[in-house]
């Protein structure tokens, strides 16, 4: 997965601070005129127009995309709960013997 962001984007920073992106293997690409590779990657996904008005953008492994900081954070948080070795908040704690 790839999270497209830009410098000075509060919503982008919110997502990056709310979820352990590294643990979820999410690559972060910061869009800027100085990084043609990130811009080309964004264009390859057909998301240039979207990025003009909506950042962050999360591109999933199936090449579909999510926009909106809350929606992205919630999606990634759900994945984090399913990660091996991590307990879901929805399960009650085990009883002590």
N, C-alpha and C positions, 0 to 999 in steps of 0.2 A: 504494500500500500504506500501511497505517496500523499503527503500533506503539503499542498501549495500554500505559501504564506508570503507576506512582504514585511519589510521593516516598518516599524511604527504602527502596526495593525494590532489594536487592543484585543480584538476577537481572536486573532491568530495566537497572540500571547496567552490568552485565557485557555485555549485548547492545549497548547504546549505545556502549560503549568499544571493543568488538571489531570493529565493522563501520562503514564509512563510510556512514551512513544517508542523508546528504545526496546523496552521489554516486549512490546507488541510488534516489533520489527517494522515500524512505520518510518519511511524515509522522508525527511523534511527538505523541501526545496524552497528557497527564498527567492522570489521573483524580483528581478531588477534589470535595468537596461544593461548592466555590466555582466550579466550571466546569460548569454545567448542559449546555452544548453538547457537551462530551466525553462526559458521561454519557448524553445523548440519542443520540449517535452509537453508543456501545457498545450501548445498548438496541435501536437500529435493527437492529444485526447479531445481536440475540438472544444477547448474550454476558454479560449481567449476572451470572447465576449462575456462569458460568465464571470471571469476574473476581473473584468473592468468594473463590475458592480458588487461582486460577492466574494469575499475572502474571509476565512480560509475555505479551501476546497480539498476534500479527501477523495482521492481516486482509489477505488477498491481493486482487489486482484482481478476481478472480472471486467475491469475498465469502466464500470459504472461510477458515478460520482455523487458525493453528498456535499451539500453546502449548509452553512449556518453553524455557528460555533456550538450552540447547545446540542443540536442534532448530532454533530460530529463527536462531541464529547460523550454524549450518552451512548452512541454506537460503540465507540472505543472502550468505554467503561464496561459495557456488556461483554465485549471480547475479553477484557482483562479478567472478568469474573470467571470466564470459562477456561482461562489459561491453566495448564497443569500446575498443581501445587498451590493454587490460590483458592481460598475458601470463598464461596459465594455468600453475600450478605443475606440471601434468602433462606439459608439453611440454619436451623437452630443449633446452638453449640452442643457438642457431645456431652452426655452425662458423665460425671466423675464416678468411677466404680468404688 
